[in-house]
Amino acid sequence: MLGLKQTTALYRAISSPVCLRTSKATPSPINQLHLIRSHATAAAYDITYPYETGVNTPPPPPPLSSYLPPLSGSRTPPLNATPTEPKVSRTVQHLDLAPYDPALYWRRVPQWKHVTEELFLAYSWTLKNTVKTEHGLFKFLKEALPEQLIPSSDVNFKHVRTKDDFIAEALNGLRQAPMEVRLTPHILSVINWNNPVDDPVRRQFIPLASAFLSDHPKVALDSLHEEDDSPVPGLVHRYPDKALFLATSICPVYCRFCTRSYAIGPPTETVSKKAQKPSRKRWELVYEYIRTTKNLTDIVVSGGDTYYLQPDQITEIGKELLSIPHIKRIRFASKGLCVAPNRVLDPEDAWFKAFIGVSNSARAEGKHVCLHTHFNHPNEITWVTRKAAKYLTQNNVIVRNQSVLLKGVNDNIATMGQLIRQLADMNFTPYYVYQCDLVKGVEDLRTPLSTILSMEQNLRGTIAGFMMPNFVVDLPEGGGKRLATSYDSYSPDTGVSTFKAPGLQGEKGQRLYHYYDPLTRENHQGEASSSKGEPQHCLPPSFLQSYAKNVRDRVTHLL
């Protein structure tokens, strides 16, 4: 129980509109907020969060761990972790990677250094060792990270130097994110834990608090307005001859930039979800709509991710859709090949056997079934991926890939070119490269339209035409996919581009659609520091008072 003296001290420390630091190189209010949240996270998890005093790093605030209560809610587990010893040496010590065979890439993770190939390839082991909670992420990072990290090349992360720095940033970032954490062993094994801040795979799945920027005013949870185009729950019918069947709301991993963050995964501290769990009643409504809508010829089965449907459900959906005469093409969407390719090779798992059965049935009827997957970076591809791809090719499975253009992940020509070539070498057709959607919580991952335009211009002609993906923008407010080069107007100065979609029916085919480039970090800091004339190095008193009230409510609850 907190004493009155401790509670009063906490109030005064947070309620006072005192600057966190007084040197000229002060952090912006946004970064100050990250510092407060990070120290709160450190206190809740009983981990150290050391800073060295200097021009570019803030000194530690008064210790909060003695009187700050744990954050409310089930996402903060009661841990009894022992604080790490103070760092004495400045010598950077990294993970010892020498003992492991490069082919056994999962052994780069210390806790899996004795896992055999047979065990790693078992999908049951993958499910057992998938990180699914904040507590699970904390435990994994505690074991996987070295004490000292390779310094980030990003000036905004110069303060992240140690294991505990990174853990505090990650846990705090997760609380601000619209998506919950879910990470498979394969994905966890291809991340460079010596330099996790700059790792392109980490950026897609584990948010860091200091990376967050205020959302663009035009972003939305359902930026594509899919719910507006849903004639029955779980079906999106936007294009004349194609519909999207959202069969489930669960995925093998949760991407930070998910376009369906309004529905996918469990609720988070920032988003309540509208789940589309597998349901016989809901599926029957979808089947009936498809049967009675004769102009439909193409169905995309997605979610969520069809990897999380049971094998008998894959068979059922395939059988039902193939039995409808006017349905000629079925696409099953899954990121599974990217994040858990070992499932293809597991003789004990029946998912791909069921899928191959549906694919063969379609071929026998002269219809088309394929698998659409989602790779974003070459590092996601290993020998396990290639072996899985070979198995699918041998079984006549058609695979296409859809990537998302993401800042710090694949937004350079060399990386995207390498990804496209490696996909083609596995007989995965590079189908789409999407401009990142205008969804909440990912402003640090979005790129301006000029990036995707330049990328296509520079890649076309260097790669065979049949290997070149379409570089597209999925237009906000339900305009559908349009080639990025088909913009009606674009001003890099204002960051606003306009598109038309004449192929859509009714008012949608007549209107003008807008896409907005991300705001820069400088834009965010300038806007935050200019409000009400506040000095750049101080947090507004109104925020501090609100934060103090939040702490008071938690303290009162515990008392």
MINUBA-380909 format. One record per residue (C-alpha): z, y, x. Coordinates in steps of 0.05 Angstrom, whole numbers, padded with zeros to 5 digits, always signed. Layout:
! MINUBA-380909
ZYX...
! end
This chain:
! MINUBA-380909
+00000+00000+00000-00017+00070+00025+00041+00118+00033+00041+00188+00006+00037+00216+00076-00024+00174+00093-00059+00192+00028-00046+00266+00038-00073+00263+00109-00137+00229+00085-00147+00282+00032-00138+00340+00080-00184+00309+00132-00242+00298+00084-00232+00356+00035-00231+00411+00088-00301+00442+00098-00292+00438+00173-00352+00425+00217-00354+00356+00248-00372+00386+00315-00382+00455+00343-00432+00448+00400-00502+00477+00392-00535+00409+00388-00503+00393+00321-00526+00339+00273-00557+00357+00206-00516+00350+00143-00554+00286+00127-00534+00256+00194-00462+00280+00185-00460+00242+00120-00484+00180+00157-00427+00189+00207-00374+00194+00152-00402+00132+00118-00408+00094+00184-00335+00106+00202-00315+00086+00131-00354+00021+00140-00323+00010+00208-00254+00018+00179-00269-00028+00120-00293-00083+00167-00242-00069+00221-00294-00061+00275-00298-00010+00329-00349+00046+00323-00345+00080+00392-00381+00144+00410-00382+00176+00478-00372+00251+00476-00434+00288+00499-00487+00339+00481-00525+00292+00435-00470+00248+00408-00412+00269+00363-00341+00254+00386-00301+00205+00344-00265+00236+00284-00191+00224+00272-00181+00149+00265-00191+00128+00192-00175+00054+00198-00100+00066+00191-00105+00096+00122-00175+00088+00094-00176+00035+00039-00233-00015+00036-00293+00007-00005-00289-00017-00076-00331-00073-00104-00345-00145-00087-00395-00127-00033-00339-00111+00016-00307-00177+00034-00236-00181+00061-00246-00194+00135-00194-00203+00189-00239-00188+00248-00205-00168+00312-00228-00101+00340-00268-00108+00404-00238-00086+00470-00256-00015+00494-00319-00015+00536-00303-00002+00609-00368-00016+00645-00433+00022+00629-00473-00038+00654-00518-00062+00598-00510-00137+00586-00561-00173+00543-00569-00241+00513-00584-00295+00564-00650-00322+00541-00663-00367+00601-00636-00434+00575-00681-00441+00514-00751-00470+00510-00798-00415+00484-00826-00464+00434-00757-00470+00404-00755-00396+00388-00696-00401+00341-00652-00417+00401-00655-00344+00420-00602-00336+00367-00537-00357+00401-00508-00394+00341-00571-00436+00336-00579-00453+00410-00567-00527+00397-00609-00533+00334-00663-00586+00342-00735-00579+00321-00726-00631+00267-00667-00595+00238-00700-00526+00240-00762-00552+00205-00720-00580+00147-00724-00532+00088-00655-00553+00065-00628-00526+00132-00666-00461+00119-00633-00452+00051-00564-00468+00079-00571-00417+00136-00606-00361+00098-00565-00297+00101-00554-00276+00029-00495-00227+00028-00468-00167+00064-00412-00210+00090-00462-00262+00115-00501-00208+00151-00438-00183+00184-00420-00253+00209-00491-00265+00234-00495-00200+00272-00427-00210+00303-00452-00274+00335-00526-00256+00348-00520-00187+00380-00502-00175+00453-00444-00127+00467-00492-00075+00495-00561-00060+00466-00624-00036+00499-00627+00039+00483-00674+00057+00426-00737+00097+00441-00722+00137+00378-00680+00199+00392-00648+00192+00323-00615+00127+00346-00590+00145+00415-00519+00136+00389-00532+00062+00373-00513+00031+00440-00467-00027+00424-00461-00086+00378-00410-00050+00335-00453+00012+00331-00510-00029+00302-00466-00069+00254-00437-00005+00225-00506+00025+00217-00534-00038+00185-00477-00049+00135-00475+00023+00117-00551+00025+00109-00548-00036+00064-00502+00001+00016-00553+00057+00008-00613+00011-00001-00645-00009-00067-00653-00081-00044-00600-00132-00028-00602-00172+00037-00635-00240+00041-00662-00265+00108-00687-00334+00128-00673-00366+00196-00747-00359+00215-00745-00284+00206-00678-00277+00240-00705-00317+00298-00766-00272+00312-00725-00207+00315-00708-00182+00385-00632-00176+00381-00629-00143+00449-00666-00083+00419-00658-00091+00344-00664-00016+00329-00737-00014+00351-00756-00083+00327-00814-00081+00277-00790-00142+00238-00718-00116+00232-00744-00050+00204-00774-00086+00144-00710-00121+00122-00647-00089+00151-00639-00015+00137-00600+00030+00184-00560+00087+00155-00586+00139+00204-00658+00123+00185-00650+00142+00112-00685+00205+00089-00680+00239+00022-00732+00210-00026-00794+00250-00040-00786+00283-00109-00844+00242-00136-00817+00172-00118-00792+00126-00173-00763+00056-00179-00823+00033-00220-00874+00079-00186-00933+00038-00212-00908+00041-00284-00914-00034-00292-00866-00035-00350-00912+00012-00388-00968-00039-00381-00927-00099-00404-00948-00125-00473-00895-00180-00468-00835-00185-00421-00857-00209-00352-00931-00196-00359-00969-00135-00333-01038-00125-00363-01071-00064-00330-01141-00086-00312-01190-00110-00367-01197-00181-00341-01134-00192-00299-01060-00198-00314-00998-00205-00271-00948-00260-00292-00878-00244-00264-00849-00314-00267-00785-00301-00229-00745-00244-00198-00720-00281-00136-00751-00282-00067-00738-00321-00002-00727-00253+00031-00718-00183+00003-00764-00130+00034-00736-00059+00038-00802-00031+00011-00809-00077-00049-00851-00044-00104-00809-00081-00156-00741-00060-00131-00726-00043-00204-00725-00117-00220-00723-00160-00157-00659-00189-00130-00587-00177-00151-00561-00108-00169-00541-00063-00111-00495-00003-00105-00554+00043-00119-00597+00004-00168-00584-00036-00231-00637-00091-00238-00680-00112-00297-00685-00185-00277-00743-00231-00297-00711-00298-00287-00749-00362-00304-00741-00374-00379-00777-00423-00425-00776-00373-00482-00804-00316-00440-00857-00360-00408-00881-00384-00477-00893-00312-00498-00934-00300-00434-00975-00363-00446-00989-00344-00518-01012-00274-00498-01059-00302-00446-01087-00354-00495-01102-00301-00547-01130-00248-00500-01200-00274-00489-01223-00222-00439-01172-00246-00387-01203-00290-00333-01157-00279-00274-01081-00290-00271-01035-00272-00213-00970-00311-00214-00917-00272-00177-00848-00245-00186-00806-00245-00145-00837-00300-00106-00866-00366-00130-00832-00399-00070-00769-00397-00112-00800-00435-00169-00786-00509-00171-00844-00557-00156-00847-00580-00229-00851-00507-00250-00910-00496-00204-00943-00556-00235-00927-00532-00306-00954-00462-00296-01017-00489-00263-01029-00539-00318-01017-00489-00374-01063-00436-00345-01118-00484-00325-01119-00511-00396-01139-00443-00423-01216-00443-00424-01226-00369-00408-01179-00370-00347-01223-00382-00286-01179-00360-00228-01105-00366-00213-01070-00334-00153-01000-00355-00134-00964-00300-00094-00913-00318-00041-00885-00289+00023-00859-00359+00039-00913-00375+00090-00890-00315+00130-00814-00323+00125-00804-00398+00118-00868-00433+00143-00828-00496+00160-00827-00513+00086-00900-00533+00090-00883-00584+00144-00822-00614+00111-00840-00683+00083-00777-00681+00040-00797-00618+00003-00846-00623-00056-00866-00550-00066-00932-00552-00028-00948-00621-00054-00944-00591-00124-00986-00531-00104-01039-00574-00071-01041-00616-00135-01055-00554-00177-01108-00531-00127-01143-00598-00130-01141-00599-00206-01173-00530-00208-01228-00551-00160-01243-00612-00202-01253-00566-00262-01296-00517-00223-01240-00465-00224-01206-00427-00169-01134-00430-00146-01109-00396-00083-01045-00373-00048-01034-00299-00032-00984-00287+00023-00955-00227+00060-00952-00218+00136-00941-00148+00165-00933-00159+00240-00959-00209+00292-00888-00225+00313-00878-00261+00247-00928-00314+00268-00904-00373+00310-00929-00443+00326-00894-00466+00262-00936-00417+00223-01000-00441+00256-00983-00514+00244-00969-00499+00171-01035-00462+00166-01073-00521+00195-01041-00567+00144-01062-00522+00087-01133-00517+00114-01138-00593+00119-01117-00596+00046-01169-00545+00023-01118-00492+00004-01147-00421+00003-01099-00369+00031-01107-00293+00031-01060-00242+00062-01037-00175+00036-01002-00128+00085-00966-00062+00074-00976-00005+00123-00907+00014+00149-00884+00066+00199-00856+00035+00262-00881-00034+00241-00957-00037+00240-00981+00035+00237-01021+00032+00302-01091+00005+00313-01073-00046+00366-01018-00080+00324-01059-00081+00260-01120-00107+00297-01080-00163+00328-01050-00182+00261-01118-00185+00227-01147-00229+00282-01088-00277+00283-01091-00284+00207-01165-00299+00210-01154-00350+00265-01107-00387+00217-01160-00385+00162-01118-00335+00123-01166-00283+00096-01142-00212+00111-01149-00186+00040-01111-00120+00031-01074-00069+00072-01034-00027+00023-01010+00044+00031-00934+00040+00020-00917+00054-00052-00876+00114-00074-00812+00074-00084-00741+00097-00071-00702+00087-00007-00761+00077+00041-00783+00147+00060-00773+00129+00134-00824+00072+00126-00880+00110+00090-00940+00138+00128-00987+00195+00109-01055+00178+00079-01087+00203+00143-01058+00142+00180-01092+00090+00136-01157+00129+00137-01157+00133+00213-01138+00060+00219-01197+00035+00178-01244+00082+00213-01223+00057+00281-01219-00018+00264-01285-00023+00226-01339-00046+00274-01290-00079+00322-01276-00138+00276-01326-00180+00238-01338-00152+00168-01315-00214+00131-01248-00209+00168-01237-00136+00151-01185-00124+00096-01192-00070+00043-01148-00011+00059-01122+00011-00009-01074+00056-00047-01040+00027-00108-01039+00091-00148-00974+00116-00178-00966+00117-00253-01010+00056-00264-01076+00078-00235-01087+00011-00200-01115-00004-00132-01166+00043-00102-01198+00044-00033-01161+00095+00009-01228+00125+00029-01246+00137-00045-01198+00196-00052-01223+00254-00094-01188+00305-00051-01137+00304+00006-01101+00359+00044-01062+00334+00105-01027+00402+00105-00998+00395+00036-00995+00319+00039-01026+00312-00031-01085+00268-00046-01119+00256-00113-01156+00195-00139-01194+00175-00202-01197+00105-00233-01257+00106-00280-01256+00030-00287-01191+00032-00327-01194+00037-00402-01174+00096-00446-01136+00156-00420-01121+00121-00354-01195+00120-00337-01201+00195-00349-01141+00224-00314-01127+00246-00242-01076+00208-00200-01035+00238-00143-01008+00206-00080-00958+00244-00037-00949+00237+00038-00877+00228+00062-00836+00288+00081-00819+00291+00155-00747+00287+00182-00753+00361+00199-00770+00376+00127-00708+00339+00103-00662+00373+00153-00690+00441+00139-00682+00434+00064-00612+00407+00070-00588+00462+00118-00618+00519+00077-00580+00505+00013-00532+00560-00006-00536+00590+00063-00492+00536+00093-00492+00534+00170-00534+00476+00195-00474+00443+00228-00429+00441+00167-00429+00397+00105-00427+00437+00040-00357+00443+00012-00382+00416-00055-00401+00350-00022-00335+00345+00016-00296+00357-00048-00336+00304-00084-00326+00254-00028-00252+00269-00027-00249+00256-00102-00283+00189-00092-00232+00170-00039-00175+00194-00083-00200+00150-00140-00202+00089-00095-00133+00105-00066-00103+00115-00136-00132+00049-00158-00100+00013-00099-00033+00048-00109
! end
